[in-house]
Amino acid sequence: MTGAQKRGAVVLFVAVLALVAGVLPQVWEEGDGGRRTGAVGAVLGIPRASKPPAASGTSGSSGTVPSGGVAASSGKGTGAAASGGGGAGDNAGERDDEPDAEERARAFAAVRAGDCLALFDTGKGWNTRIPRKAACSGDAGLTRVSAVRTGWSACPTGDGLSYVVSVSDAGKRVLCLTRRYRAGYCVLAEKREGGQGGARMRLGSMTAVDCTVKRPAAPYDTVLHITGVYGPSSGRAPGDCARAARDRTYYWSWQVDGGDTLLCTMVYRG
């Protein structure tokens, strides 16, 4: 090969590398310095937000519910929530012999309390086996790690709380999780009959889903739109989800995060 041919081959190789770098998705994990998460959300299928319907009845019109049900004045759900304790689809206590076991163990080892993860329940199980860090201020950070355990000490359980486990040659590592809810996003729920003909709703408290999904993953049959997330400083009483004066929207609400946070939702589809 002549000198000119070699130079031409080098230029072609560099051009191909530049093309590949521009086409392939770039994924960064947030480190201790708070670097950008990059394309983590897109790669892991993080659901998108949707504009919430306006509070109904605020101008004297009769309130309606998106599902076509009977409107009520700031009604609230009475159903229980599914905390997802144990981790959706997680083999707690079993040795991890999957092909990605080594990568998974390294990812678990890198997680610290206070980190946020691009991790959520799709309705069929966790969206990924490899926990990916995400910026807590961004849309991808759907769960926060409240504690990291190396034994079988129980993580807190309840609405909006869960855990995932990794078992490897390095030992056991348990990540205690708290779901981070944001208004404008959607979660899954399952309708249930309550006592005396009343309706109940079971919340998939670790789930996240695109609001426009046509068929929720079984056993879920309802998509709930988050209208508000209120902490202790809001001064709101349980079930106080009204967004405007004379709001007659029918809300489903739960006390999550150990009862410290009021989660308000309304039916988007179901």
Stockholm file with secondary structure:
# STOCKHOLM 1.0

chainA/1-270         MTGAQKRGAVVLFVAVLALVAGVLPQVWEEGDGGRRTGAVGAVLGIPRASKPPAASGTSGSSGTVPSGGVAASSGKGTGAAASGGGGAGDNAGERDDEPDAEERARAFAAVRAGDCLALFDTGKGWNTRIPRKAACSGDAGLTRVSAVRTGWSACPTGDGLSYVVSVSDAGKRVLCLTRRYRAGYCVLAEKREGGQGGARMRLGSMTAVDCTVKRPAAPYDTVLHITGVYGPSSGRAPGDCARAARDRTYYWSWQVDGGDTLLCTMVYRG
#=GR chainA/1-270 SS CCHHHHHHHHHHHHHHHHHHHHHSCCBCCCCTTCCCCBTHHHHTTCCCCCCCCCCTTTTSCCCCCTTSCCCCSSBCCCCCEECCTTCTTCCTTSCCCSTTHHHHHHHHHHCCTTCEESCCBCSSSBSCSSCCEECTTSTTCCEEEEEEESSCCCCCCBTTEEEEEEEETTEEEEEEEEECCCTTCEEEEEEEECGGGCEEEEEETTBCBCTTCSSCCTTCCEEEEEEEEECGGGCCCTTCCCCSTTCCCBCEEEEETTTTEEEEEEEEEC
#=GC SS_cons         CCHHHHHHHHHHHHHHHHHHHHHSCCBCCCCTTCCCCBTHHHHTTCCCCCCCCCCTTTTSCCCCCTTSCCCCSSBCCCCCEECCTTCTTCCTTSCCCSTTHHHHHHHHHHCCTTCEESCCBCSSSBSCSSCCEECTTSTTCCEEEEEEESSCCCCCCBTTEEEEEEEETTEEEEEEEEECCCTTCEEEEEEEECGGGCEEEEEETTBCBCTTCSSCCTTCCEEEEEEEEECGGGCCCTTCCCCSTTCCCBCEEEEETTTTEEEEEEEEEC
//
